[in-house]
Amino acid sequence: MNKKTQIIFVNQSAGPLFRELVTDAASKIGPVIFFNSDSQMPDQPHIKMIKAPQYKNATPFLRLKSWISYLVITSWHIAFCPGKPLLFIVTNPPIMPLIGWMMRVIKRQRYVLLYYDIYPDALIRFGGLSEGSLLTKLWRKMNRMAIRSADLVVTISDRMAETLSQYFPKREPFSNLLVIPTWVDTDWIKPISLESNPFAQRYTCPDNLIVLYSGNLGAVHDLSMLPRMAGRLSQYPRIRFLIVSSSPRRIELEVQCQELKLDNVIFLPQQPEEYLPQVLATGDIGIVSLAVGGEGISMPSKTYYMMAAGNALLGISSPKSELDRLIGEHECGKNIVPDNVDGAVKTILHWYENRDALCQVKQRSRGAAQTHFDKGVLIPKVLSELSRLIAQESSDVPASLGENNSPSPGAF
């Protein structure tokens, strides 16, 4: 690229929503570098893509190896990159904040951190890591150093912002912390009629009610009540469950459903990304789960994609969770306490027997996605903050690490 690089984007597992941000930043701010670990993103003007190690999670060893490989490769390239472009670092892998802090020390380089999930808290709550372990203490110290030296810290929910506040100085706990929800391209993800949806035509018919789960089934996505839900509803042949995932937990659920001889549940592997609009538009009801303990450390991005596709949301999360709050605020579904099979079955049957009511919920879900979570609403706000940081004179960089002169408190 002939022009000066403005931003370096660092994200080991970048989905469509992040690639949209990279593309828009390149067109509206200037040339960018993107450490890309997959082949989903074609070459584009003003975007220099550097191939980086892919994320592999088949075993804990492979996961850690891919994290370290990505950290080492990106650190090397950034350290020898001409100039000091703004770093935009996603906590994917979760050890990546260390790069920002190191480049601040080595090159006095500005950086932004984006937290999609919060570690080590996720490992403490779901991975067996002890709060008092040496690894936890070192990880928290890394977070504290990286967050206090960052020019801007962004996360995707208010509860996650509360969790991150522990790392800020008590005198200014939210001095450079902003909240912006996950966005979705509502022109790409949208309702599609059965007649225009080849994927749906293979698995449903006009009178069916499809209860859909699509995406990762990690530790924070508790779907353990699915076989019992499906078993209770097996006498309704028009109600069918469609589970689209390649996670190991999907295999466990499939085995359980086979043992119960349930024929109302269809299991499919994760589909190619180009089929995502068809997959999501197949659902009438979209399941979004957040396991007990997931509050404040994660917010499923599939929530907004389900909404954009016009699914009524069946949330499975604790009361007062961010998911529960969102569903209630936009009246776009119903949140059920985890393991409340009776409540889930009652909700599905209510929508099955009252299609007009279901249609209204689906319309509110789609409308909220367009109004509040569309990429055209949220990405410009991110770009505005990045442009502001780039425009600041280099002399504004704090003289001592740990201080920051970042934006005033607020939330997008």
N, C-alpha and C positions, 0 to 999 in steps of 0.2 A: 504494500500500500504506500502510495506516495505521500499522503497527508499524515500528520502526526497522530499516533494512536491516542484515543481519548480514554478508553475504558478497557480493562481486561476482565472478562467474565470467567469465573471458576466454579464449575458445578459438574460433579462426576456423573450424575444421573439426571440429565435434563430432559424433561417432558415437553409437551407442546406449549404449555403456558410459559415456560422459561425461554424457549426458543423464540417465542413471540416477542418477549422483552428484548432479547439480543438483536433481533431484526429491526425493531422500532428504534432502539438506541443507535444503531448504525446509520439509519436513514435520517434521524432527527438531530443527533448530537455530533456524530462523526465516526471515523474508523474505529473499529474495536477488534480485540483479539478474543477468541472463544476457545477454551480448552474443552474440546468435544470428545466424548468417549463412545459415541455411537455414530451410525451413518444415516440417521433420519433427516439430518439437515443438509440440504444441497448447498453448493457454493453460491455465495451472494456478494454483490458489490459492497465494499467497505467492511467486510467481515473476513478476517484471517483466522481460519480454523486450524488449531494444532491438535493432532491426534493424541489422546491421552489414554491411560489404562482404563478398561471397562470395570464397572462394579460387578463383582461376583459374590453371591451370597449362598452358594450351595452348602458350604460348611463354615463354621466360625473362623477356621484358619484361612480359607480362601477370601473371606470377607476382610479380615485384617490385612492380608497380603495385598489385596486390591486397594485398600485405603492407603497403605504406606507407599505403594508404587505410585499412586496418583499424587500424593503429597510430595514425594521426591521429584518426580518429573516436572510438575507445575512450579515448584519452588525454584528449580534450576533455571527454567525458562524465564520466570519473572525476574529473578536476580540479575540476569544478563540482558534483559529487555532494555533497549535504549529509552532514556527519559524516565519519567515517573507517572505513567498513566494511573488513573483512579482504579483501584482494585474493587471488584464486586464479587464477594466471596460468599458462596452458599455453604451451609454446614452439611454438605453432602460430598464427601464423608464428614462425620462430625468432628474430626480432628483438624479440619481446615482453618479454623480461626487462628491456629498457630502460624500459618503463612502470613496473615495480615500483620500480626505482632512482629514477626521476624523482619518483614520488609519495612515496617516502621523503624525498627532498630537499625537495619542495614542501610536503607536508602531514604529514610524520612518520607516514606510513601503513604499517601492517603488511602483509606480503604473503608468499604461498607460491608457489614455482615448481614446476611439474611438467614434467619432461623426458621426452617420448616419443622424440625423436631429438635427437642432439647435433650442433650446428653451432658453429664452421665445419668440424669434423672430417669431416662427411658430404661437404661440398663439396671438401675437400682430397683425400679418398680416391676420390670418384666424380665430382666435378664439374670437375676440372682446376684448382682454386684452389691457388695455391702457399702453402706453409707460411710463407715469408718475405715474402709480399706485405703491403702496407699494410692492405688489407681484413682479412686474417687477424689482424694485430696489433690492429687496432681492435676486431674482433669478440671476440677473447680478452680484451681489456681490459674490454669491456662485460660479458662473462660474469663476469669476476672481481669487478667492482664490484657487479653484481646479485646474485650468489650470496653474497658476503660480507655484504651488507646484508639478505638475506632472513631471515625468521624460521624458515622451513622449506623444504628442498629435497627433492623427491621424484622418484625415477626408478624404472624398471620392471625393472631387472635388476642383479645384482651387478657384472657387467662394465661396465655403463654408470656405476655408482657409482664404480668405479675410474677411469674416464675423467674424471668430474667432480671427482674429488679434487684434481686439479691446480690448481683454482681456490680451494681452501681454504687458510687459513694452515697452515704446516707443523706448528705446535705443536698444532693441533686439526683435522686433516684431515677428520674425519667428525662434527664437533660438532653439525651440524643437517641431516645427510643421511640420509634414510630410503629404503629400497627396498620397493616394493610391486608385485607383478606386475599385469599387466592382468587385469581381472575379466570375467566373462561371466554372463549370466542363464541358468542351466541349466534354468529352467522354460520359457524362451522358445526357446532353442537346445537341441534334444534329438533323439534318434533318432526317426524317423517311418517307419512301415512303408510299403512300396511301395503298398499298397492305399489308404493315407490321404494319399499324397503326389502330387498332380496334376502337379507339376513333374517329378518323377522318372518318372512314367508316360510322359511324352513322349520321354524319352531313354534309357530302360533297360528291361530285363525281368528277371524273377526270377533267371536264371542268370548275368547279366552281373556283371563286376567293374568298378566305376567308380573310376577314378583322377582325383580332383578337384583343380583349383586354382581358387580363388575369391578375388578381391580385386585390389588394386593390383599392378601390375608395374613398380615403380620401379627405380632404379639398384641398390638393395640387395637386390632380389628376382631372383636369377639363375635363369632358367628356360631358358637357351640349350640345354641338353641334351635338352629335350623332344622335338624332331623325331627325334633319334637313338633315344631310348627307344621312341617310338611305332613307328618303323621296325623295330626289332628285335622288337617284339611284334605286328607286323601279321598274323602267321600265326595269332594267337589271336583269333578273331572275338568271343569273349566278353569280352575285355579292352578296355575303351574309356576314352579320356581325355576329360574334360570341363573346358574352360577357360572360366571366367566372369570377364570383365574388360573394361573399356573403356579401358584404358591403350594408348598408341601401340605399346608393345612387343608387345601381343597381336596387332596387325595384322602385325607383322614375323614372328611365329611362325606365323601363319595362312598367310602367303605361302610360307614355307619348307615347311610341311606340304603345301600344294597342289602345289608343285614336285616333291615326293617322291611325289605321288599317294597320300597316306595317307587312308584312309577310316575310320580308327579314332579320329580326334580330332575332337571337336565344339567349335566356338568360339561363344561367346555373349557379348553385351554384358552389362555389369553389370546385375543385375536390381533392380527396386524393393525398398526395404528390407523391405517386408512379406512378400516372398518369401524372405528370407534363411534362415529356418529350413528351408524346403523344399529350397532349393539345397544347403545344407550337409549335410542328411540324405540327399541323393542319393548322396554319396560313400561308398565303402568304405575307400578309402585317400585321405588328404588330404595333398597336397604343400605343404610349407612351406619356403621357401628363404631363405637369408641369405648373400649374396655374400661372397666372401673380402674382408676389409677392413671388413665390416659389424659385426664383433665389437666390442662396447664402445660402439657408437654407436646401435644399434637392436635391437629385439626384436619380431618380427612379432606383432601382436595376433591375427592369424588363427589362430595356434597354439592358443589357448585356445578359440576358437570351433569349430575343427575337432574338438578334443577333446570339447567339450560335445555335439556332434552325433554322437559315437560313431565318428569316423574313426580308423583306425590311421594314425599319422603317418609319412610318408616325408620326413624332413628332408634338405635339401641344404645342408650348411654345413661349415665347417672342424671338424676334431676339437677338442674342448675348448671349443667355442663354447657360449654359453648354451643354444642350441637343442639341441645334442648332449647337454649335461648334463641338460636337462629330460627328453628322451626316454629317456635311460638311467636316470635316477632313478625314473621312473614306469613304465618298461617298456611304453611306449605306442606303440612303433613302432621304426623303424630310421633312423639318420642315415647319410647317404652323403656322402663327400667330393665337392665340386663337380667335375663333368666325369667322374665315375666311372660311365659308362653301364652297364658290366658289372655293377657292384654294384647299381644301381637295378633293372635288368632281373631279376637274380637274386632280389632281394627281392620284387618284384611277382609273379614266377612262383611263388615259395615260398608266398606267401599265396593265390594263385589255386589252387594244387594242394592246399593244406592249409587248408580253410575253417574247420575247428574251431580251429586255431591262430590264424587271423585273427580269429575271433569273440572269443577270449580277449583278444587285444590291444585290440580295439575296446572291450571291456568295461572293461579297465584304463584306457583313455583317457578314457572317459566318467566312470568313478569318480574319477579324479584331478581332473577338472574340477569335479565336485560337491564334493569334499572340500577342495580347496586353492584353487580359483580362482573359485568362485561369488561373485556380488556380495554375497550374504548373509554371506559370510565376510570379504571384504576391504573393502567400503564402510564398515561400522561402524568399522573401524580408522582410515580416513581421517577420518571424521566426529569421532571421538574427539580426534584431533589438532587439528582445526579448532575444536572446542568449547573445548579447552584454551587455544588462542591467543586466542580471543575473550574468554574469562573473565579473562585476565590484565589487570591494571590498565594504563591507558595510561602510567602513570609508569614501567612496566617497560621501555619502549622505550629502547634504548641511546642514550646521550647523544651518541656520535660515530658517524658512519657507518663501516661496515666491521666493527664489533663486533656480536655478537649473543648473545642469552641464550636460545637455542633449546634444544630437548630434548636429552637425553643421547643418545649414540650408540646405534644399534640398527637393526634391520630388521624389517619386518612379516613 
